[in-house]
């Protein structure tokens, strides 16, 4: 049995076109030369970005936790439960986002 499989490039053509355009402008070589000239600066920038991403992931993980404790006294951030209507595909998208965030902490 032969399956019909189409290759997926996930935007490869656009990335290659952008890379080729950057090479024509000399941006790639200039950027790489700057990194070679002062790598510590770029390590610091990368470290800062990683720290910001970590804080963002922490905030996202905290937002997944309930703002109230069913067994304890209400917290200052307590919001009374509300009933809302959400389309099923939107709920699945939100659950997928929550799984991605939780997976980042394993």
Protein Blocks (a to p, Z undefined) as FASTA:
>chain_A
ZZdddddeehmmmmmmmmmmmmmnommmmmmmmmmmmmmlmmmmmmmmmmmmmmmmmmmm
mmmpcfbdfkbccdfklccdddddddfklmmmmmmmmmmmmmmmZZ
